[in-house]
């Protein structure tokens, strides 16, 4: 998995950590965004996700995934 993936996350989020680990194991180029320390990123996450206020929100290619699902993430990242 080469290319850019953005994960909007929060510290201490176990599901966020699972997504990060999953992508790291596959060598993905990931942009990690802590929405607790960046209010603009939080607003961007809400806009992308249709108002979702919980992490993780994962942006890859033209898809936005809410939460972490291995199969959905692999499928979305197939464009990279």
C-alpha angles and dihedrals in degrees: 000000000000123000137056126314123173122210118193104204147155130227113266094021106142094195090050089052091051091053092047092049092047092053094042090054088056095048094246120169100237130186107206117205121189104209092191092068100034116058093185090055090049090054090046090051091051092048094049093046099045094253102321110155099188130084146275105050111166123200117197126162106319095334132093118201124198113212123347126300116161096210095047092047094049090049093048092048093052087091090068 
